[in-house]
Amino acid sequence: MPQQLNRDQVRSGGVLPPERRGNRIAAAVTVVLAALLSGSAPQVASTEQAETRAVPPMYRLMNLSGDQDRRIAAARDALVTSCMAAHGQSYVTATENVTDEEALAALRPFGLESLENLTTEPLPPEPAQDERYVRALFGDPGQRVEARGGGLAMSLPANGCAADAEHHLLGNQRLRAVELRLRIFEGEREAREQLDHDPAFVTANERWSRCVHRFGVEARTPGELVNDLPADTDLATDPAVRADVHCKRETGYLDTAYARLAVLQQDWLDAHADLVAEWLDLRQRQHTAALGVLR
C-alpha cells in the first residue's frame, strides 16, 4: 500500500492527537469516534516497520486491532446502518481495514522510516453527503457533549445514529471511554517528551547528526530536520530526507528509539495501572454488548 505523505503528521512526529484525526469531512468523525472507543485507530501507511523492532506498549494497547475490536466495529456499523435506514438513508461505513503493521507504521513517532512505496498523490476525495444524511448520522449540530481527559478535550455529537450506537455499546460510560483515551494519549505525549532527555536516545541523536553531516545536512534530530524543510519540499525526493532515512538505518537509530520509548511508555502505564484497567474493562463491556448485536 503506498504511503501518503502527510506533512503535519511527519512534522508532529506521527502521533496525531485524537481531535485532529479524520477531520477531512464531517463523516470522518465516525472513524475518529470508533477509533477512540474501541482503541483501534485506522490509518493509511506503508508497512516498512521492522518486525524485530520493539513495539511501544501504548501503541500495542491502543492501535492494534484484535478480535474484540473487530467485533465491536462490526456491531457499531450494524447499529448505525439500521438506524440510518430508519431515517431513509443508506449508510456506507468509513472504517478502513488495515493490518497491524500498517497501523503501527502510520504512527511514525520519529518521522519517515523508509523511502519505499511513497506517493505524493493526494488522497481521493471523500464522497459528498447531503445535510439530511449528516444530520441523521451526527444529530443536531447545536447539541454537543464534551469529554475531558487531563488537559485535552473533545466535543462529541449528543444524538444521531453514531451517538446512539455508542450508547448502545457503552451506556452511560460513553464519555468516560473518550476521557480515558484522551488521558492515555496524554501519556503517549508525556513519554515522548521524556524520551528527549533519555541518555541512550540522546546518544542515538548524536550519532544520527554526525551521519547526516557527512551528506551536508546540519540538524541535531530528525524532527529538527523535517521542521526546517520549506513548505513545498517533495519529501519523496529531497536529499536531506534521503540522508535522514539512510542515517537512521546506518546508525540503528530507530531500533534504539523504539526500544527506549517502549520503556518510558511502560513506566507510564505502570504508574497509571488504574486507568489501563478501567479502559480494558470498558472495552470488555463494549465487546459483550457487541456480541448481543451480532447475534
Disulfide bonds with the S-S distance in Angstrom:
Cys83-Cys161 2.05
Cys211-Cys247 2.08
